[in-house]
Amino acid sequence: VNETISAEKEECPECLLIQTSICSGSCPTKDPVFKSALSTVQQHVCTYKDLRFATVTLPDCSPRRGPHFTFPLALSCECSLCRMESSDCTIQGVGPSDCMSGELAIQNY
Protein backbone atom coordinates (compact mmCIF):
# COMPACT_ATOMS: atom_id res chain seq x y z
CA VAL A 1 0.00 0.00 0.00
CA ASN A 2 1.35 3.46 -0.82
CA GLU A 3 1.14 5.82 2.13
CA THR A 4 2.32 9.34 2.89
CA ILE A 5 4.35 9.68 6.08
CA SER A 6 5.93 12.73 7.68
CA ALA A 7 9.68 12.72 8.23
CA GLU A 8 10.39 15.00 11.16
CA LYS A 9 12.52 15.47 14.26
CA GLU A 10 11.95 17.80 17.19
CA GLU A 11 15.44 19.25 16.73
CA CYS A 12 14.80 20.24 13.09
CA PRO A 13 12.63 23.20 12.02
CA GLU A 14 11.18 21.61 8.86
CA CYS A 15 9.74 18.26 7.89
CA LEU A 16 9.23 16.32 4.67
CA LEU A 17 6.24 14.42 3.36
CA ILE A 18 7.33 11.09 1.89
CA GLN A 19 5.29 8.61 -0.11
CA THR A 20 6.47 5.10 0.71
CA SER A 21 5.17 1.54 0.60
CA ILE A 22 3.85 0.10 3.88
CA CYS A 23 2.17 -3.11 5.00
CA SER A 24 -1.49 -2.68 5.85
CA GLY A 25 -4.61 -4.80 5.72
CA SER A 26 -6.56 -7.54 7.42
CA CYS A 27 -5.36 -10.95 8.58
CA PRO A 28 -7.42 -13.91 9.79
CA THR A 29 -7.84 -13.71 13.57
CA LYS A 30 -9.34 -15.87 16.29
CA ASP A 31 -11.12 -14.76 19.44
CA PRO A 32 -11.66 -17.78 21.69
CA VAL A 33 -15.09 -18.18 23.26
CA PHE A 34 -13.56 -19.65 26.41
CA LYS A 35 -10.86 -17.39 27.82
CA SER A 36 -8.44 -18.70 30.41
CA ALA A 37 -5.53 -17.08 32.23
CA LEU A 38 -3.45 -20.09 31.17
CA SER A 39 -4.13 -19.80 27.45
CA THR A 40 -2.42 -17.31 25.19
CA VAL A 41 -3.89 -15.83 22.05
CA GLN A 42 -1.47 -14.62 19.42
CA GLN A 43 -3.03 -12.35 16.84
CA HIS A 44 -1.43 -11.95 13.45
CA VAL A 45 -1.07 -8.58 11.76
CA CYS A 46 -0.13 -7.51 8.25
CA THR A 47 3.59 -6.83 8.66
CA TYR A 48 6.81 -6.65 6.67
CA LYS A 49 8.14 -9.86 5.16
CA ASP A 50 10.93 -8.22 3.18
CA LEU A 51 11.93 -4.60 3.55
CA ARG A 52 14.73 -2.18 3.02
CA PHE A 53 15.43 1.12 4.72
CA ALA A 54 15.76 4.51 3.02
CA THR A 55 17.25 7.67 4.51
CA VAL A 56 16.42 11.29 3.70
CA THR A 57 18.03 14.52 4.89
CA LEU A 58 15.65 16.96 6.55
CA PRO A 59 15.87 20.52 5.17
CA ASP A 60 17.39 23.33 7.25
CA CYS A 61 18.57 20.93 9.94
CA SER A 62 22.14 21.44 11.09
CA PRO A 63 24.53 18.48 10.76
CA ARG A 64 25.21 18.51 14.52
CA ARG A 65 21.50 17.89 15.18
CA GLY A 66 21.41 14.77 13.03
CA PRO A 67 19.44 15.79 9.92
CA HIS A 68 18.89 12.21 8.70
CA PHE A 69 15.55 10.38 8.93
CA THR A 70 15.43 6.63 8.20
CA PHE A 71 12.20 4.78 7.38
CA PRO A 72 11.18 1.30 6.14
CA LEU A 73 10.06 0.51 2.59
CA ALA A 74 7.93 -2.60 2.22
CA LEU A 75 9.11 -4.98 -0.50
CA SER A 76 6.61 -7.68 0.52
CA CYS A 77 4.14 -8.26 3.36
CA GLU A 78 2.77 -11.22 5.31
CA CYS A 79 0.36 -12.05 8.11
CA SER A 80 2.58 -12.72 11.11
CA LEU A 81 3.17 -11.70 14.71
CA CYS A 82 4.08 -8.04 15.04
CA ARG A 83 7.86 -7.50 15.04
CA MET A 84 8.84 -4.49 17.13
CA GLU A 85 12.10 -3.95 15.22
CA SER A 86 10.28 -2.98 12.01
CA SER A 87 6.66 -2.21 12.93
CA ASP A 88 4.57 0.01 15.16
CA CYS A 89 2.81 -2.63 17.26
CA THR A 90 0.74 -0.19 19.32
CA ILE A 91 -3.01 -0.37 19.68
CA GLN A 92 -3.36 3.26 18.69
CA GLY A 93 -0.75 5.28 16.85
CA VAL A 94 0.13 8.90 17.36
CA GLY A 95 -2.15 11.53 15.89
CA PRO A 96 -1.49 13.42 12.67
CA SER A 97 1.59 15.59 12.70
CA ASP A 98 1.76 19.30 11.92
CA CYS A 99 3.75 18.33 8.84
CA MET A 100 0.67 16.67 7.29
CA SER A 101 -1.35 19.90 7.35
CA GLY A 102 1.22 21.98 5.47
CA GLU A 103 1.53 22.64 1.77
CA LEU A 104 4.68 20.60 1.22
CA ALA A 105 5.82 18.71 -1.85
CA ILE A 106 5.67 14.94 -1.46
CA GLN A 107 8.82 12.96 -2.22
CA ASN A 108 8.25 9.49 -3.67
CA TYR A 109 10.31 6.45 -2.65
Secondary structure, DSSP 8 states (H G I E B T S, - for coil): -EEEEEE--TTSS--EEEEEE-----------SS--TT------EEEEEEEEEEEEE-TT--GGG--EEEEEEEEEEEEE---TTTS---SS-----GGGGS---EEE-
